[in-house]
Amino acid sequence: MSGAAEDLTALTTLRLPARATARRDAADLPALREALLFARESGLPVIVLGAGSNVVFAGDVEALVLRYTATGREVLAEDAESVTLRVAAGEGWHALVRWCLAQGYYGLENLALIPGTVGAAPIQNIGAYGVELAPFVETVHAVCIEDGRELALHRAACDFGYRDSVFKGRLRDAVIITAVDIRLRRTAAPVITYPALREALAASTAPPDPRAVFDAVVALRQARLPDPAITPNAGSFFKNPVVDTATAEALARRYPSMPQFVTDGGRKLAAGWLIEHCGWRGVAGDGVAVHPGHALVLVNRDGDGLALLALAERIRTSVAETFGCQLEIEPRVYGAAP
């Protein structure tokens, strides 16, 4: 790599070794525009990081790695039924969920303890335990990397789908999200359709309220998923595959215990179950491993990004050969990927 090399290891939850040509943190819009001007004048592409919880660096990158760290929460509108908030991209996601619950702003409880920043949440259209972010988003505010123009994309323009959005497609690496407008309920309407969550709440004799849902989700995630501060990981490494109904029914006849969930356009399969059924849970080598407690989580022990992606590819091949469906990697991959 030519020029100065900035170490990126500590900037992602996988803590994979990698370097960048340059890196900047920008705490407001003027600093952001200054960083983008530096990138243009230096001829460097820009890689945007939030908390680094959904990124794989497969090697060094000839780029400016840029973090937009602005924080702040503003009430834009409020009535008896709902509240609309503008939240800066640098806010921590879980901290926002906890704060909203304390204010009596409801809807995000099922998304508790998801790592990352508010700015990263629309990119992935984060979801958990039967709830996705998309229905709560009013507008996503962003700045164009190419020329510094400000954009305001309303929900329909974000092309939200299952773990997908326009920010993973047409606008990938083209904009930096600076704030998100979110509309939440003022009255409680707990969503407990997800089987594991419903089971966790079944022991209580009181009707579930948002606080009970929040607490149950936090407990479930802490029990199932390793803490990235202790065990370097990026959470769920693969998306749950969606197959057509005929394929799902054929698989159900072959594997009666296979979990399936009805969704738009077909049925969603549990990627963790598929991986575990293929015998990958706990498999380790080359400094990386499949977590012994959850087959959907890949962990870094002392390996690198190429080793992690090689393991992921072996898992994908195994699942495709066994079940005939393709797993898609959730994290964004940058660097010397093959």
Secondary structure, 3 states (H helix, E strand, C coil): CCCCCEECHHHCCCCCCCEEEEEEEECCHHHHHHHHHHHHHHCCCEEEECCCCCEEECCCEEEEEEEECCCCEEEEEECCCEEEEEEECCCEHHHHHHHHHHHCCECCHHHCCCCCECCCHHHHCCEECCEECHHHEEEEEEEECCCCCEEEEEHHHHCCECCECHHHCCCCCCEEEEEEEEEEECCCCCCCCCHHHHHHHCCCCCCCCHHHHHHHHHHHHHHHCCCCCCCCEEEECECCCEECHHHHHHHHHHCCCCCEEEECCEEEECHHHHHHHCCCCCCEECCEEECCCCCCEEEECCCCHHHHHHHHHHHHHHHHHHHCCCCCECCEEECCCC
